[in-house]
Each structure stands twice: as structure tokens, then as C-alpha cells.
Amino acid sequence: QAEGCSPWCCEVVSYACLVFFLLFSLTRREWDRARYRRRGVMVLTNKQREELHKAILEYLKVNNFTRALEGFKLDAKIEYDGQNTGMLEKKWTSVLRLQRKIMDLEQKVEQMTEELNAGPGGRRKEAKDREMLPRPPSKFTLTGHRAPITSVRFHPIFNVVVTSSEDATIKVWDFEAGEFERTLKGHTNAVQDVSFDHTGKLLASCSADLSIKLWDFETYECTKTLFGHEHNVSAVTFMPSGDHLVSASRDKTIKMWEVSTGFCVKTLAGHDEWVRVVVVHPNGTMLASGSNDQTVKIWNIQTAQCVATLRGHSHVIECVAFCPAAVNPIMEEAFKGVIGGGSDGNSTLSGVVKRDLGAGGRYLVTGARDKTILIWDLTTGQCVTTLVGHDNWVRGVVCHSSGKYLISCSDDKSLRIWDLKNNRCMKTYEDAHPHFVTSIEFNERNPCVATGGVDQTLKIWECR
């Protein structure tokens, strides 16, 4: 004990020296093991070495390598105890399986790297763009309908998607969990379309039974049934304000309904055949409708007048979609000298539509049974580009929220992603469904795509 040092202090110092010695010994041992590894010397614990020797002995004995067995027993100073049966073969085959798995994973990584580099912009693509496109395989395949699915719609707030079907029902699904939630029954014939208002509290549905129904999406009860169309009601959508509802029918008309009373307040007539689809511009100033008469009509909502008729398709119009404002600069850059360079005879179109559009999206996308997708400049009435690639009717088209891509579905069973800047199909997912793909919807809030088909299934495609 040092002079002036208390007993407990000496004890602490002793313990510290002991800990230092142990740490030094462990560190030296690990350093030696690492050095052996760097030199290529295999380092095993005593137990591992003993198990290896026994496994070798067992292998030599089973295969009747007598001289090698006796020599190894003599050199290793170990006797065969009958244990470790087949251990060496098991270890060997497991190593081969792991090697095979590693090679498969390396090949997948290489393929994914090639796919990434082959895309527009290659490695320079922003991560958010890569993460926002649907990728196969589908995350969920949900079954429950007993007839083809006619439309799919995401809830504006919750992780819920709604489907309508020719089985006369509406089904509600949790697309995050991939689970069925409930069925809404009330229609007596095929349900052709569904639509949410901006709050998600109201759901509208239309049917071949000539009716439109309004559903309280909190109680799941039908609150109103609207009659007025004289034939199959093929499409329904809410106005952005949620105060009015717009429907299209095989009776060749478009009707506007007051949600609070259920009364029809306007009827728009002008198509010569079945009106298949109707959509509302996000700013609520105009409608676009597509028909069996192979035309797309643009309507001023306030005056209920048709301000433009777009002709370019050679078959029935199946789908129509207004593009978001994010598409404007991309299209202007891609088609310099084409956009705004002329008119198709709609002399009043430019002024009226420009006033109604304001700062909103100025492009419209249409798909038809002629297997093509056309993109229209609403300020001139011109078709600025035609996208060709599908091998059958184009049944649905949605705009990507970034404005860079379109996603389409078709009776050729595929999904296609179109690069607007380069005016080409950048990805094709063949056999997305085993039968015709009838409907598609893109969820901006929780990026994913939902598709429905004649195969009676709903598929959820994760965007990443």
C-alpha cells in the first residue's frame, strides 16, 4: 500500500490493472486471429476443430477409405465415436445452396441496375421519380366480385379503394392491408361507375338499372336514388365543390344533379350516340365527354354549351382524363413549334377555353377502341401527339402526379407507362391481368395504382 493512499483506492487501482490486462489479452488474441485470416490461415475454435475432425473421420469410414482413416486418426489423435453422421455432406451441400443463392441475387441486382440505367435520364433520375412508378408484381390480388369489375376509385383520405362490378354490387377494400371490408348493395343491374366527393363522405354510383345512388360513406347507407336518364347510366363524377354531380348515359345526354336535393338542374345534349365517359376539369369550369360517335366534346359548365368537338379517333371513346398543370411545361418543351401553331376550325375555342382554364392543366388525354391514346391541347383543339402501342381497346388512362408520365390499361391485358417528354412507351407490363383490364386509378396521396378487370379481380400495384 502506497503512503497516503487509502485501502479502497488501492483496491480500485488493482481492479483497473486486472481489467486492463484482460482487455489487452482479448485484443491481442483477436489481433492474432485477424492476422491469421489475412494470411489465409483458417482459424477455428477448439470445439469447431474437434467437430470438423469427427466429421472427416465419419466420412472416411463410411466411404471405406481405411488407410486414410487410420492415418488421420493417428495424426489428429482422435477416435471415431459414431456421431456426426453425414455432417460433412450436409455442410457441403448447404455451402453449394448458399453459393447458388448468392449468384441468383447478384444476377437480380445486375438486371435491376441495367433497368435503372436504361430508363430516361439513367442514373440522373431523381429518386422520387423512380419511387413513384408502379412495379410488378402486384402487391395484392383481391377477389370477391362475381362478375367483371367496371371501375376502381381511391378514397381521398383513407387507405380505402372502392370497386364497382357487373354483379350489381360495390365493394370496399383496405388497399394497405389487402383486405376486403364490406359490400354495398342496392342496384339491380350492373354498376358502371363510382366516384367520391372531395371530402370522402359521399360516394356516388351509377348503374344499368337507369339510376344514380348517393351513399353516406360513414354509415354505408344509400341516402338518395336519382332517376332521370332513359337508358344505361355509364359514368358519374362529382364537381370539385361537391355540391353537384355529373352523369353520362346511353340516352346520349349528360346531366348535372344537385346533391342536396337530388334534382337534375341541367341536361347537356349534343352527342349522337352513347356517352361513355364524362370528367370534370379540376378547376370546375368545364367538362369533357367521350362517346360512341367517336368524338370528344368540351362543355362550358356555366352555359351548358359545347365549346369544342375534338375529332381524331376512329372508334368508340372509352376513357378521358384532364392532365394536371404539371404536364404543361413538359408538353411545351417536347412539342415546340407544334403546340399553339394552328387551329382545327374551332375559332372560338382558344379564347373561351383559355379563360376557363386559367392556370390549370391545358391538356386532355383520350383513349379509344382504335387502340390509340391521343393528347389534345385544349387552347387550340389540336391533337399534339398520338401514342401507339396497345394491341386492343384502350380502357383507362391516368396522369402521373409529376406530369411526366401516363399510365394506361387495355383489353390486351397489359399496363403501359408512357414517357411524355420523349413521346414513347417506356415500360410494358404484359399480362397484368389474365383477362381484359377494364379500369385503372392512381393514388397520389399514398403512391400506388389499382386496376380491375374482366377476371373479377382487383390488383394493387405498389409505386417505388
Long-range contacts (C-beta under 8 A, 24 or more apart in sequence): 50-78, 51-84, 51-87, 53-78, 54-78, 54-80, 54-81, 54-83, 54-84, 54-87, 55-84, 55-87, 55-88, 55-91, 56-88, 58-82, 58-83, 58-84, 58-85, 58-86, 58-87, 58-88, 59-88, 59-89, 119-426, 120-419, 120-421, 120-422, 120-426, 128-402, 129-402, 129-404, 130-464, 131-447, 131-463, 131-464, 132-400, 132-401, 132-402, 132-447, 132-463, 132-464, 133-400, 133-405, 133-417, 133-427, 133-463, 133-464, 134-407, 134-415, 134-417, 134-429, 134-448, 134-449, 134-461, 134-462, 134-463, 135-461, 135-462, 135-463, 135-464, 136-429, 136-432, 136-461, 138-432, 138-459, 138-460, 138-461, 139-178, 139-448, 139-460, 139-461, 139-462, 140-175, 140-178, 140-458, 140-459, 140-460, 141-457, 141-458, 141-459, 142-173, 142-178, 142-180, 142-457, 142-458, 142-459, 142-460, 143-456, 143-457, 143-458, 144-171, 144-180, 144-183, 145-169, 145-171, 145-456, 145-457, 145-458, 146-456, 147-190, 147-456, 148-436, 148-438, 148-452, 148-453, 148-454, 148-455, 148-456, 149-438, 149-439, 149-452, 149-453, 149-454, 149-456, 149-457, 149-458, 150-190, 150-191, 150-192, 150-193, 150-438, 150-439, 150-452, 151-192, 151-193, 151-194, 151-438, 151-439, 151-452, 152-439, 152-440, 152-441, 152-450, 152-451, 152-452, 152-458, 153-194, 153-195, 153-196, 153-441, 154-196, 154-441, 154-443, 154-445, 154-450, 155-196, 155-200, 155-217, 156-196, 156-198, 156-199, 156-200, 156-445, 157-199, 157-200, 157-445, 158-200, 159-446, 161-441, 161-443, 161-450, 161-458, 161-460, 162-194, 162-196, 162-203, 163-194, 163-452, 163-458, 164-191, 164-192, 164-193, 164-194, 164-205, 165-190, 165-191, 165-456, 166-190, 166-191, 168-207, 168-209, 170-194, 170-203, 170-205, 170-215, 171-458, 172-220, 173-458, 175-443, 175-448, 175-450, 175-460, 176-446, 178-460, 182-220, 184-215, 184-220, 184-222, 186-213, 186-222, 186-225, 187-211, 187-213, 192-232, 192-233, 192-234, 192-235, 193-233, 193-234, 193-235, 193-236, 193-237, 194-236, 195-236, 195-237, 195-238, 195-245, 196-238, 197-238, 197-242, 197-259, 198-238, 198-240, 198-241, 198-242, 199-242, 202-238, 202-242, 202-259, 204-236, 204-237, 204-238, 204-245, 205-236, 206-233, 206-234, 206-235, 206-236, 206-247, 207-232, 207-233, 208-232, 208-233, 212-236, 212-245, 212-247, 212-257, 214-245, 214-259, 214-262, 224-262, 225-262, 226-257, 226-262, 226-264, 228-255, 228-257, 228-264, 229-253, 229-255, 231-274, 232-274, 234-274, 234-275, 234-276, 234-277, 235-275, 235-276, 235-277, 235-278, 237-278, 237-279, 237-280, 238-280, 239-280, 239-284, 239-301, 240-280, 240-282, 240-283, 240-284, 241-284, 246-278, 246-280, 246-287, 247-278, 248-275, 248-276, 248-277, 248-278, 248-289, 249-274, 249-275, 250-274, 250-275, 252-291, 254-278, 254-287, 254-289, 254-299, 256-301, 256-304, 266-304, 267-304, 268-299, 268-304, 268-306, 270-297, 270-299, 270-306, 270-309, 271-295, 271-297, 276-316, 276-317, 276-318, 277-317, 277-318, 277-319, 277-320, 278-320, 279-320, 279-321, 279-322, 280-322, 281-322, 281-356, 281-357, 281-360, 281-361, 282-322, 282-324, 282-360, 282-361, 283-356, 283-357, 283-358, 283-360, 285-356, 285-357, 285-358, 286-353, 286-356, 286-357, 288-320, 288-322, 288-364, 289-320, 290-317, 290-318, 290-319, 290-320, 290-366, 290-368, 291-316, 291-317, 292-316, 292-317, 294-368, 296-320, 296-364, 296-366, 296-376, 298-349, 298-353, 298-364, 298-378, 300-352, 300-356, 307-346, 307-348, 307-349, 307-352, 307-353, 308-346, 308-349, 308-353, 308-378, 308-381, 309-346, 310-364, 310-366, 310-376, 310-381, 310-383, 311-344, 312-366, 312-374, 312-376, 312-383, 312-386, 313-366, 313-368, 313-370, 313-372, 313-374, 314-368, 314-370, 315-368, 315-369, 315-370, 315-393, 316-368, 316-369, 317-366, 317-367, 317-368, 318-367, 318-368, 318-369, 318-393, 318-394, 318-395, 318-396, 319-366, 319-367, 319-394, 319-395, 319-396, 319-397, 320-364, 320-365, 320-366, 320-367, 321-364, 321-365, 321-366, 321-397, 321-398, 321-399, 322-361, 322-363, 322-364, 322-365, 322-399, 323-361, 323-362, 323-363, 323-364, 323-365, 323-375, 323-399, 323-403, 324-361, 324-399, 324-401, 324-403, 325-359, 325-360, 325-361, 325-403, 326-361, 326-401, 326-402, 326-403, 326-404, 327-361, 327-363, 327-399, 327-403, 327-420, 328-361, 328-362, 328-363, 328-403, 329-403, 330-403, 330-404, 330-420, 330-421, 331-363, 331-375, 331-377, 331-384, 331-420, 333-421, 334-385, 334-420, 334-421, 334-422, 334-423, 335-384, 335-385, 338-382, 338-384, 339-377, 339-380, 339-382, 339-384, 340-377, 340-379, 340-380, 341-380, 341-382, 342-380, 342-382, 343-380, 343-381, 343-382, 344-380, 344-381, 344-382, 345-381, 346-380, 346-381, 349-378, 349-379, 349-380, 349-381, 350-379, 350-380, 350-381, 353-378, 353-379, 354-379, 365-397, 365-399, 365-406, 366-397, 367-394, 367-395, 367-396, 367-397, 367-408, 368-393, 368-394, 369-393, 369-394, 371-410, 373-397, 373-406, 373-408, 373-418, 375-420, 385-423, 387-418, 387-423, 387-425, 389-416, 389-418, 389-425, 389-428, 390-414, 390-416, 392-436, 393-436, 395-436, 395-437, 395-438, 395-439, 395-440, 396-437, 396-438, 396-439, 396-440, 396-451, 397-440, 398-440, 398-441, 398-442, 398-449, 399-442, 400-442, 401-442, 401-444, 407-440, 407-442, 407-449, 408-440, 409-437, 409-438, 409-439, 409-440, 409-451, 410-436, 410-437, 411-436, 411-437, 411-438, 413-437, 413-453, 415-440, 415-449, 415-451, 415-461, 432-459, 433-457, 433-459
